Amino acid sequence: MGIEKNKIKKVSKNFFKSFKDFISKGNVMDLAVAVIIGAAFGAIITSLVNDLLMPLITTLLGGNSVDYLYFVIPPVPWARPVVDPIMIDGQIINGTPIYYGRFLQAIINFLIISFVLFLIVKVLIQHKQYKQKLADEEKAKTAPLEIPDDIKLLMEIRDALRELKPHVNDEPNNDLS
């Protein structure tokens, strides 16, 4: 019995140690921050859609909310009659309503969220490229000029000729006499 308790303690200690190592890695922390920011971003987008865009779309549709668009499937003759009648917009519906407006609302939400995320990613990528371009330009300003290989070869030839004829100087002789 005592051996099993020691084994269980050892296994649980190793498990919690490996869990602690896993949690303390940077990627997990980055993921946790991303999830929290994503939830906050989702709330902002939901408010954008529900409070700003959907009222505009509702106005364009003549005052009918997209959420409540539906059609009714009439009952089939061989089915049991509906026990609890459904009331929509003050009318008793004889059949089954299919709320396709809710599906349209979900599609609109998805498209808006996707578009906003696309814009954010695009701006971040452009910003990163701009920063990289500035860093490259700064590096190019501070880096010494690289002498091409053919110029290096010509310089070596010049230096070799100087060693052969020490009395020849770098300035051309303009004396024609």
N, C-alpha and C positions, 0 to 999 in steps of 0.2 A: 504494500500500500504506500509506504514511504517513498519507494523508488518511483512509482508512478507520479506522485506529487512533485518530486524533484524534476522529473522529465517534463511534466506539464509546465512547471515554472520556467524551465530552461527554454522550452519551445515558445512560450508566450513572451519571454524576455527577448528572444531573438526576433520574434514577429514584431514587437513594438519598436525594437531598435531599427529594424529594416524599414518600418513604417515611418519612423522619425527621420531617417536618412532620405527616404523618398519625398516626404513633405518638405524638408528643408532645402531641396534642390530648387534652383532658380526657376526652372520651367514650370513647376507646379505653382509657385507663387505668382508667376506671370499669368498663368491660366486663371487663377483665382481672381486676380485683379481684372482680367479681361471679362470674366463672367459677370462680375459686379458692375463694371462699366457698361457691359452689354445690356444688363437688366435696366439700368438707368436710361440708356439710349432707347431701349424699347418703350419705356414710359413716355419719353419725349416724342417719339414717332407716333405712338398711339394717340397722344394729345393732338399732334399735328393733323393726323388723319381725321379723328373724330370731331375735333373742335374747330378746325379751320377748313380743311378740304371738303369733307362730306357735306357741311352746310351749303357750300358752293354747288356741289354736284346735285344736292337735293333741290336747290333753287332752279338749276338748269333742267331738272326733270319735272318741274311744275309743282314743287312742294311735296312730292312723294319721296320718302326716304328709301334709299336703295335697300336698306336692311329689311324692309317689309314688302318687297316685291315677291309675288307668289302666283302660282296658278293652282287650280283645284282639280284633282283627279276624281271624277264622279264615281260613286259607288257602282260596283258591278251587280247585276240582278241576282246572282246566286249567293252573294255574300250576306252576312248578317247585317241588319240595319245598325247604324251608329247609335250606341246607347247614350253617349254624352255628346250633344251637339257642340260644334265649334263655332265661336263667335269671333269674327274678324271685322274690324271697322264698323261695329254695330250691326253686322249682318250675320245671320246664322248660315253657316256653310254646310252643305250636304255633300260630303266627300272628304278627301284627304288633301290638305294644303301642302304644297311643295314650295318651300321658301328658298327660291333660287337667289333672291336678293342677298341673303346671308353669305352664300357662296361668292357672289360678285363682290361683296364687301371684303371678304377674306382675300380675294385676288387683288383688289385695289390696294389693300394694306400691304400685301406682299410686294407688289410692283413699286409702291412708294418707298418702302423700306429698302428694297434692292437698289432703287435709283439713288437714294440718299447715301447708302453705303458705297455705291460705285463712285459718287462724287467725292466722298471723303477719302477713299483709297486713291483716287486719281490725284487729288490735291496733295496728299501725303507723298505719293510717288514723285510728283513734279517738284515738291519742296526738297525731297531727298536728292533728286537729280540736280537741282539748282545749287544746293549746298556742296555737292560733289564737284560741280563745275567751278564754283568759287574756290574750293580747296585745291583743285587741279591748277587753276590760274595762279593762285598764291604760290603753289609749289614750283610752277614754271618760272615765276619771277625770282624766287630765292635760289633755285637750283643753278649750279654753274652750267655754262653752255658746253654741250658735248661737241667735241671737235670731230668732224667726219674722218673716216679712215684715210681717204685719199689726201686730205690736207695734212694729216699726221705723217703720211709717207713723204709728201713734199718737204715737210719740215725736217724730217730725218735726212733727206738728201741734202738739203741746205746746210744742215749742221755737219754732215760728212764732208761737204765741199769746203767748209770753213776750216776744218781740221787739216785738209790737204794744202790749202793755200791760206795761211794765217794773215797775209798782208791784204787780202781782199776784205773790204768792209761791206756793210749792208746797204750803204747809200750808192746809188748809181753814179758813175763817173760821167759828168756832162762835159768834160774837157775834150774837145774835138781836135786839138792840135797835137 
